[in-house]
Amino acid sequence: MSRKTLTFLIAESEPPEARDTRRDSVGQSSGETYQSVLRHIVPDAQLVRIKPVDDGDDAMDRGAIEAADAVILTGSPLHLHKESAEGNRVIDFMRAVFAAGTPSFGSCAGLQVAAVAAGGTVRAMEARREAGFARRLYATDAGRSHPLLDGRPPVFDAPAIHTDEVETLPNGATLLCTNATTKVQAAEIRHGAGVFWGVQYHPEISLFEVAAALRRQADDLIEHDLARDEQAVESHAALIEALHHAPERRDLAWRLGLDDEVVVPERRTAEIRNFIEHLVKPTCSARGRA
């Protein structure tokens, strides 16, 4: 008997204008980036991109959520510590995902959405920033044996750029990974019938997208004293983009302080691969869908 084709709902957390800005910068919205990554990891999967932040979108269809094998929540510039119609819509969507019992994964704002939907809180980082890469990430005691981090070394870096963070995890959550800048770097959240695995960093984005994100947020980096001027941002972004185009260049990796955990796509996307192998596929079998 042939193996079932997996169906992923890729939920855009970006408002329409943010999707357009990102497409102008890197040619893809956050949801389209996830589509590209998933095509490499599970080339035979059915990938359905939905927009729960959009007014009038049909993403709240409970039947479609239950029928899917997994839900992915993308990053977003939404600030969930501020009231907004877009934020409320995506949080309501995530509550429907938990209720449906469909395995879910999210990065950056995706983790924040799941935390708030289950009863946690999000806050602004104030003067702190992780811009480009989250450094010296390490597993908690619970995270060392958790399959989300399977294969990661004891300490690693990952692409990251965010100005908000999870302040408090909800009941039913387990902190899996942390670092000196942001306490909640990875977590499992169990709520209702659902299980969510998420990370504050971005295993899905390429070095090209990291460079573009720094350019888009140059004013913020200068304001927070991470760069002296736009030229400094551009010089740093150019190094990162050069490494994207020539990943074999050890001199560039050395200058940026990066190793294979970031540079090699199969290593960089470890959490997404682990989510599929250790949560999506086993849940599919348990549901009788294998």
C-alpha positions in Angstrom: 0.0 0.0 0.0 1.4 3.4 -1.0 2.1 5.9 1.8 -0.4 8.7 2.2 0.5 12.1 0.8 0.8 14.6 3.6 -1.3 17.8 3.5 0.1 21.0 5.1 -1.8 24.2 5.8 0.7 27.1 5.7 -0.9 29.9 7.6 0.4 33.4 6.7 0.7 35.5 9.9 1.7 38.5 7.8 -0.8 41.2 6.9 -1.2 41.8 3.2 1.1 44.9 3.1 3.9 43.0 4.9 3.6 40.1 2.4 4.0 42.6 -0.4 7.0 44.3 1.2 8.7 40.9 1.7 8.0 39.9 -1.9 9.6 43.2 -3.1 12.6 42.4 -0.9 13.2 38.6 -1.5 10.6 37.6 -4.0 8.5 35.6 -1.5 6.1 36.1 1.4 6.9 34.2 4.6 4.3 31.5 3.6 5.9 31.1 0.1 9.3 30.7 1.8 7.8 27.8 3.8 6.3 26.4 0.7 9.8 26.3 -1.0 11.4 24.7 2.1 8.7 22.0 2.4 8.9 21.1 -1.3 12.5 20.1 -0.6 11.8 18.2 2.6 8.5 16.5 1.5 8.3 16.9 -2.3 5.2 14.9 -2.6 3.2 16.8 0.0 0.1 18.9 -0.7 0.9 22.5 0.3 -2.0 24.8 0.9 -1.3 28.5 1.7 -4.0 30.2 3.7 -4.2 33.8 5.2 -5.9 33.8 8.6 -5.0 37.4 9.2 -7.0 38.6 6.2 -10.5 39.8 6.7 -13.0 37.5 5.0 -10.5 34.6 4.5 -11.9 31.1 4.9 -9.0 29.9 7.0 -11.3 29.2 10.0 -12.9 26.2 8.3 -12.8 23.6 11.1 -13.2 20.8 8.6 -10.2 21.9 6.6 -8.0 22.2 9.7 -9.1 18.7 10.9 -8.5 17.2 7.5 -4.9 18.6 7.2 -2.0 16.6 8.6 -0.1 19.7 9.8 -0.4 23.4 10.2 2.6 25.8 9.8 2.4 29.4 11.2 4.8 31.8 9.6 6.7 34.8 11.0 5.1 38.2 10.9 5.6 41.9 12.0 2.4 41.7 14.0 2.8 42.9 17.6 0.6 40.6 19.7 1.0 42.7 22.8 -1.1 45.4 21.0 -4.7 44.9 20.2 -5.4 44.6 16.4 -8.0 42.9 14.2 -5.3 41.0 12.4 -3.8 39.7 15.6 -7.2 38.6 16.9 -8.0 36.7 13.7 -4.7 34.8 13.7 -5.1 34.0 17.4 -8.7 32.7 16.8 -7.3 30.6 14.0 -4.7 29.1 16.3 -7.3 28.3 18.9 -9.2 26.4 16.2 -6.0 24.5 15.3 -5.6 23.4 19.0 -9.3 22.4 19.1 -8.9 20.3 16.0 -5.9 18.4 17.3 -3.9 18.9 14.1 -0.1 19.0 14.8 1.3 22.5 14.3 4.6 24.3 14.1 5.6 27.9 14.0 8.6 30.2 13.9 9.1 33.7 15.4 5.6 35.2 15.5 4.2 31.8 14.9 5.5 30.7 18.4 4.1 33.9 19.8 0.6 33.3 18.3 0.5 29.8 19.7 1.6 31.0 23.2 -1.1 33.7 23.3 -3.8 31.4 21.9 -3.1 29.0 24.7 -3.1 31.7 27.5 0.5 33.0 27.5 1.7 36.5 26.9 4.0 38.4 24.5 6.0 41.6 25.1 8.2 44.0 23.3 12.0 43.4 23.7 12.6 47.1 24.4 16.3 47.8 23.8 17.3 44.2 23.2 17.6 42.7 19.7 18.4 39.5 17.9 19.2 40.8 14.5 20.5 38.3 11.9 21.3 35.4 14.1 20.3 34.0 17.6 23.6 33.1 19.2 24.6 30.4 21.6 21.2 28.7 21.8 21.1 25.7 24.1 18.6 23.1 25.2 17.0 23.1 28.6 16.9 19.9 30.6 13.6 19.0 29.0 14.9 20.1 25.5 17.9 17.8 25.6 15.7 14.7 25.1 12.9 16.4 23.1 12.6 15.3 19.4 12.2 18.9 18.2 15.9 19.5 18.8 17.0 16.0 17.6 20.5 16.3 16.0 21.3 19.8 17.2 24.6 20.2 19.0 24.7 21.3 22.7 25.1 24.9 21.6 24.2 26.3 18.2 23.2 29.5 16.3 20.2 30.1 14.0 18.8 32.8 11.8 16.7 35.2 13.8 15.4 38.8 13.7 12.6 39.9 16.1 11.6 42.8 18.3 9.0 40.9 20.4 9.2 37.7 22.4 7.1 35.3 24.5 6.9 36.8 28.0 5.1 33.9 29.8 4.4 30.4 28.4 0.9 29.1 29.0 -0.1 26.2 31.2 0.7 23.0 29.4 3.9 24.3 27.8 7.5 23.1 28.1 10.5 25.4 27.5 12.9 23.5 25.3 15.6 26.0 24.3 16.9 29.3 25.5 19.9 31.8 25.3 21.1 34.9 27.0 19.0 37.3 24.9 15.6 35.6 24.8 14.4 33.1 27.3 11.8 31.3 25.2 13.6 30.2 22.1 11.8 26.9 21.6 8.8 25.3 23.3 6.2 22.6 23.1 2.6 23.8 23.8 -0.1 21.3 24.6 -3.6 22.9 24.6 -7.0 21.4 24.1 -6.6 18.5 21.7 -3.5 19.9 20.0 0.3 19.8 20.2 2.4 22.7 18.9 6.2 22.8 18.5 7.7 26.2 17.9 10.9 28.3 17.8 11.6 32.0 18.2 14.3 31.8 15.5 13.8 31.1 11.8 15.0 27.6 10.6 13.1 28.2 7.4 14.9 31.3 6.0 18.0 31.4 3.9 21.1 33.6 4.4 19.8 35.6 1.4 16.6 36.3 3.4 18.6 37.1 6.5 20.5 39.8 4.6 17.3 41.2 3.2 15.7 41.4 6.6 18.6 43.4 8.0 18.4 45.8 5.1 14.6 46.2 5.6 15.2 47.0 9.3 18.3 49.1 9.0 16.7 52.1 10.7 15.9 50.0 13.8 19.4 48.5 13.9 20.9 52.0 13.9 18.4 53.3 16.4 19.4 50.5 18.8 23.2 51.0 18.3 23.8 47.7 16.5 25.1 49.6 13.5 26.6 53.1 13.2 24.9 53.9 9.8 23.3 52.4 6.8 26.6 51.6 5.2 27.5 49.4 8.2 24.3 47.5 7.8 24.9 47.1 4.1 28.4 45.8 4.6 27.3 43.2 7.1 24.3 42.2 4.9 26.6 41.9 1.9 28.8 39.4 3.7 25.8 37.3 4.7 24.5 37.4 1.1 27.9 36.5 -0.3 28.0 33.4 1.9 24.5 32.5 0.7 25.8 32.5 -2.9 29.1 30.7 -2.0 28.4 28.5 1.1 31.8 26.8 0.6 33.6 30.0 1.5 35.1 29.2 4.9 36.6 32.7 5.1 33.1 34.3 5.0 31.7 31.8 7.6 34.7 32.6 9.8 34.2 36.4 9.6 30.5 35.9 10.4 31.1 33.3 13.2 28.8 30.8 11.5 29.1 27.0 11.0 27.1 24.3 9.3 24.2 24.6 11.7 23.3 27.8 9.8 25.1 27.5 6.5 24.0 24.0 5.4 20.2 24.0 4.6 19.7 20.4 5.8 21.1 21.5 9.2 19.5 24.9 9.3 16.0 23.4 8.8 16.5 20.7 11.5 13.4 21.6 13.6 11.1 21.6 10.6 12.4 18.1 9.6 12.0 16.9 13.2 8.5 18.2 13.4 7.5 16.2 10.3 9.3 13.0 11.3 8.6 13.0 15.0 5.1 14.6 15.3 3.3 14.8 12.0 4.0 11.3 10.7 3.3 9.5 14.1 0.1 11.6 14.5 -1.0 10.6 11.0 -0.5 6.9 11.9 -2.4 7.3 15.2 -5.3 8.9 13.3 -5.3 6.0 10.9 -4.1 8.1 8.0 -0.8 6.5 7.2 
